[in-house]
Amino acid sequence: MNVFTDRVKKCLQLMQGAEIGHLLVSSKYNMYYLTGQAINTGERLSCLLLDLNAPPKLIIHEMFVGQLTLPQGIELLVWKDEDDPIRLLGSCLRNKVLGVDQSWPSHFLIDTMSLKPSLEIRKSTVVEKLREIKDAEEIQILQQSSRIADAVMHQVIQLQHLPATEMQVAETIRSFFGEHQVSELSFKPIIGFGRNSANPHHELGDTVLLPDQAVVIDMGGLFRHYCSDITRTLFYGKPNSRFEEIYKIVQFAQEQAISLVKPGVSFAEIDLSIRREFTKWGYDRYFTHRTGHGLGLELHEGPFLHRNNQDEIQEGMVFSVEPGIYLPDEFGIRIEDIVAVTSNGCELLTRSPKEVTYFDIH
């Protein structure tokens, strides 16, 4: 049994426990996870239909069939432009309950509901929950993806010509990832200079880096379909005591939180450990986002680390730990690393240096 067949089998077991007779898998990430195929058919309907009482079926337009190499056991149902793919799907729906994953276009869903008005539609996270626990091969790929991100971060810090604009630094990042045979970024880099660094998701602009400014660099690439994600904050100019004071608070809080990561600890506890540390220094209200997110085929996937998530950490999970303090109109500092949970703790996948770092102004 190959890895994809095994994943489908696990999905069917979870469907049975949830009393879902059919599961419609439409997310390109979920379909890759279950088939090993990168399927993107644009506006044309494509989905994988799991059935407790019949073999899995991939419904897809004829134009894309030639590029497929499906795992054994998945049937192919092909439609043409003159066909109605909803009717093709409907002919396979014999159970009264249909689970639907996170990203199927609403017009397809509405048409299916109209065709099968007695059908009970349920939102399903069966595949997403399976994806939260990475197998050994996935973790190995994520390790390699993180090694590349570390190398690119080192290149940017050592080789970026300054002064430059945020856009220019982002282009440098794209170029350096390309040198490592990574042609696609996992997200548009977040580069924030000076007061822009106080916006956690600052949009790239033409702002020029000036002396005595903080620099946030948040970036990642796609290696064998799996994302990397890393953030470092530096300073451009002479040593700055105010920057170093805040930086060391963020660094200590992050390292303390990482030391708590192990199976059985709640995600809430990781988040709250950082907030308690920031509260001690009077900066808790300047931490304006969750502590972390799962990482894998998607940049942001489960699990999510926030104060209300009482679920427990499990071995094989991979997620970010990324606290930040954002001081409006002054600067922001975020440090982000990726961890993989082991049987008794965690392994740090991103290993770029975290000591206070200054860009050489000369």
C-alpha positions in Angstrom: 0.0 0.0 0.0 1.5 3.4 -1.0 1.3 6.5 1.1 -1.6 8.0 -0.9 -3.7 4.8 -0.7 -3.1 4.7 3.0 -4.2 8.3 3.4 -7.5 7.6 1.6 -8.0 4.6 3.8 -7.6 6.8 6.9 -10.0 9.3 5.5 -12.6 6.6 5.0 -12.2 5.5 8.6 -12.7 9.0 9.8 -15.8 9.4 7.6 -17.3 6.3 9.0 -16.8 7.6 12.6 -18.4 10.9 11.6 -21.3 9.2 9.7 -20.4 10.9 6.4 -21.3 8.6 3.5 -19.6 10.8 0.8 -16.7 13.2 1.1 -16.1 15.7 -1.7 -12.5 16.8 -1.7 -12.0 20.0 -3.7 -9.0 21.8 -2.2 -6.0 21.5 -4.4 -3.9 20.9 -1.3 -6.2 18.1 -0.1 -6.3 16.5 -3.6 -2.5 16.5 -3.7 -2.3 15.0 -0.2 -4.6 12.1 -1.3 -3.4 11.6 -4.9 0.1 13.0 -5.2 -1.2 15.0 -8.2 -1.0 18.8 -8.5 -4.5 19.4 -9.9 -5.5 22.9 -11.0 -8.3 23.1 -13.5 -9.2 26.7 -13.2 -12.9 27.4 -13.4 -13.7 23.8 -14.6 -15.1 21.5 -11.9 -12.7 18.9 -10.5 -13.0 17.0 -7.3 -12.2 13.7 -5.6 -15.2 11.9 -4.3 -14.7 9.5 -1.4 -17.5 6.9 -0.8 -17.9 4.5 2.0 -19.5 2.0 -0.3 -17.6 2.4 -3.6 -14.1 3.1 -4.9 -12.8 6.8 -4.8 -13.6 8.8 -8.0 -11.7 11.7 -9.5 -14.1 13.9 -11.6 -12.1 16.0 -14.0 -12.3 17.7 -17.4 -10.9 15.7 -20.3 -8.3 18.4 -21.0 -6.3 17.5 -17.9 -6.4 13.7 -18.0 -3.1 13.3 -19.9 -1.1 14.8 -17.0 -2.4 12.4 -14.3 -0.8 9.5 -12.7 -3.3 8.4 -10.1 -2.7 5.9 -7.3 -4.2 2.5 -7.7 -7.8 2.2 -6.8 -9.0 5.7 -7.8 -11.5 5.7 -10.7 -11.5 8.5 -13.3 -14.7 10.1 -14.4 -14.1 12.4 -17.3 -16.4 15.2 -18.6 -16.3 17.4 -21.7 -17.2 21.1 -22.2 -20.6 20.2 -23.5 -21.4 18.0 -20.4 -22.9 19.0 -17.1 -20.3 17.9 -14.5 -22.8 18.4 -11.6 -25.1 15.7 -13.1 -22.0 13.5 -13.4 -21.3 14.1 -9.7 -24.9 13.7 -8.8 -25.1 10.2 -10.4 -22.5 9.1 -7.9 -24.3 10.4 -4.8 -26.4 7.6 -3.2 -25.8 8.4 0.4 -27.9 11.1 2.1 -24.9 12.8 3.8 -22.2 14.7 1.8 -19.2 16.2 3.5 -17.6 19.1 1.6 -14.1 20.4 2.3 -13.0 24.0 2.6 -12.7 25.5 -0.8 -15.3 24.2 -3.3 -16.9 27.2 -5.2 -20.3 28.1 -3.9 -21.9 27.9 -7.4 -21.0 24.2 -7.6 -22.4 23.6 -4.2 -25.7 25.4 -4.9 -26.1 23.5 -8.1 -25.5 20.2 -6.3 -28.0 21.1 -3.7 -30.6 22.0 -6.4 -30.0 18.7 -8.1 -30.2 16.7 -4.9 -32.5 18.6 -2.5 -32.7 15.7 -0.1 -28.9 15.7 0.4 -27.6 16.7 3.8 -24.5 18.9 3.3 -21.9 19.1 6.1 -18.7 21.1 6.3 -15.9 18.6 6.7 -12.3 18.9 8.0 -11.5 15.2 7.8 -8.6 15.7 5.3 -7.3 18.9 7.0 -7.2 17.1 10.4 -5.2 14.2 8.8 -2.8 16.7 7.3 -2.0 18.1 10.7 0.1 15.1 11.6 3.1 14.9 9.2 4.7 11.5 8.3 8.5 11.0 8.2 8.7 11.9 4.5 6.8 15.1 4.9 8.9 16.2 7.8 12.1 15.4 5.8 10.8 17.6 3.0 9.9 20.4 5.4 13.4 20.2 6.9 14.9 20.6 3.5 12.5 23.5 2.7 13.6 25.2 5.9 17.3 24.7 5.2 16.8 26.6 1.9 14.9 29.4 3.7 17.8 29.7 6.2 20.3 29.9 3.3 18.3 32.6 1.6 18.0 34.6 4.9 21.8 34.4 5.3 22.3 35.6 1.7 19.9 38.5 2.1 21.6 39.7 5.3 25.1 39.3 3.9 24.6 40.4 0.2 21.7 42.7 0.0 22.9 46.1 -1.4 21.6 48.9 0.8 20.0 51.4 0.8 17.2 49.7 -1.1 13.4 49.8 -1.3 11.1 47.1 0.2 10.2 46.0 -3.3 13.9 45.6 -4.2 14.6 43.4 -1.1 11.6 41.2 -2.1 13.0 40.8 -5.6 16.4 39.9 -4.1 14.7 37.2 -2.0 12.9 35.8 -5.1 16.2 35.7 -6.9 18.1 33.9 -4.1 15.3 31.3 -3.8 15.7 30.7 -7.5 19.4 30.0 -7.0 18.3 27.1 -4.8 16.0 25.7 -7.5 12.9 27.1 -5.7 10.9 28.8 -8.4 7.8 29.6 -6.4 7.5 31.5 -3.1 5.0 30.3 -0.5 3.8 33.9 -0.1 4.7 37.4 -1.2 7.5 38.4 1.2 6.7 40.8 4.0 9.4 43.5 4.1 8.8 46.4 6.6 11.2 49.3 7.0 11.0 51.7 10.0 7.4 52.4 11.1 6.2 49.9 8.4 7.7 47.1 10.5 5.0 47.8 13.1 2.4 46.5 10.7 2.5 42.7 11.0 1.3 42.1 7.4 2.7 45.3 5.7 2.2 45.4 2.0 5.4 45.9 0.0 6.0 49.4 -1.3 8.7 51.8 -2.5 9.7 52.9 1.0 13.5 53.4 1.0 15.5 52.1 4.0 17.0 54.9 6.0 19.6 54.8 8.7 18.5 53.9 12.2 15.5 51.9 11.2 14.2 48.4 12.0 13.8 45.9 9.2 11.4 43.0 9.3 11.9 40.2 6.7 9.2 37.5 6.6 9.6 35.0 3.7 9.3 31.5 2.4 9.5 29.2 -0.6 7.9 26.0 -2.0 10.1 23.0 -2.1 8.5 19.8 -3.5 5.1 21.3 -2.8 5.9 22.1 0.9 6.2 25.6 2.3 8.9 27.3 4.4 8.3 30.3 6.5 10.8 32.4 8.6 10.9 35.9 10.0 13.9 37.8 11.3 14.1 41.5 12.4 17.3 43.4 12.0 18.4 47.0 12.5 20.0 49.3 9.9 22.5 51.7 11.5 24.4 52.1 14.7 23.6 50.1 17.9 20.2 51.1 19.3 19.4 50.4 23.0 15.6 50.8 22.5 15.6 48.3 19.7 17.8 45.8 21.6 15.6 46.1 24.7 12.4 45.1 22.9 14.2 42.6 20.7 15.5 40.7 23.7 12.0 40.5 25.3 10.6 39.0 22.0 13.5 36.6 21.7 13.2 35.4 25.3 9.5 34.9 25.0 9.8 33.0 21.8 12.6 30.7 23.1 10.7 30.1 26.3 7.6 29.1 24.3 9.5 26.8 22.1 10.9 25.0 25.2 7.4 24.2 26.3 6.4 22.5 23.0 5.9 18.7 23.5 3.0 16.2 23.1 0.2 16.8 25.6 0.7 20.5 26.1 -2.2 22.7 24.9 -1.8 25.2 22.1 -3.3 27.7 24.4 -0.5 27.3 26.9 2.2 28.1 24.2 0.3 31.3 23.3 -0.4 32.3 26.9 3.3 31.8 27.9 4.2 34.5 25.4 1.4 36.9 26.5 2.4 36.5 30.2 6.0 37.4 29.3 4.9 40.5 27.4 2.5 41.5 30.1 5.4 41.5 32.6 7.0 44.2 30.6 3.8 46.1 29.7 3.8 45.1 26.0 1.0 42.6 25.9 -1.4 44.9 24.0 1.2 45.3 21.3 1.0 41.6 20.4 -1.9 41.6 17.9 -2.0 38.2 16.3 -2.0 34.5 17.3 1.3 32.8 18.2 1.5 30.4 15.3 0.0 28.3 12.6 0.6 24.9 11.1 2.8 24.6 8.0 2.9 22.0 5.3 1.3 22.0 1.8 -0.3 25.3 2.8 1.4 28.3 4.4 -1.4 28.6 7.0 -3.0 25.3 8.0 -4.0 23.6 11.2 -3.2 23.6 14.0 -3.5 27.2 15.1 -1.9 28.5 18.3 -4.1 30.9 20.1 -5.3 31.3 23.7 -8.7 29.6 23.1 -7.3 26.4 21.4 -7.3 23.8 24.2 -6.4 21.0 21.8 -3.2 19.2 22.7 0.0 19.1 20.7 0.7 15.8 19.0 3.9 14.2 17.7 4.4 14.9 14.0 2.8 18.3 14.0 4.7 21.1 12.4 3.9 24.8 13.2 5.4 28.2 13.6 6.1 30.1 16.8 6.2 33.8 15.9 5.6 36.3 18.7 5.9 40.0 17.9 5.7 43.4 19.5 4.4 46.2 17.3 4.8 49.8 18.5 2.8 52.1 16.3 4.7 54.8 14.4 8.0 53.5 15.9 8.9 49.9 14.9 7.9 46.3 15.2 9.9 43.1 16.0 8.8 39.6 15.1 10.9 36.4 15.3 9.4 33.3 13.6 10.7 29.8 13.6 9.2 26.4 12.5 9.2 23.5 14.9 8.4 19.8 14.3 7.0 18.0 17.4 8.9 14.9 18.5 8.0 12.2 21.1 9.4 14.3 23.9 9.8 17.8 22.7 10.4 19.5 19.3 13.0 19.9 16.6 13.7 23.4 15.3 13.5 23.4 11.5 14.5 27.0 10.9 17.9 27.7 12.4 19.0 31.1 11.3 20.8 33.1 14.0 18.6 35.1 16.4 21.0 37.3 18.2 20.5 41.1 17.7 21.8 41.8 14.2 22.7 45.1 12.5 23.0 45.7 8.8 26.3 47.4 8.1 25.4 50.9 7.1 28.5 51.1 5.0 
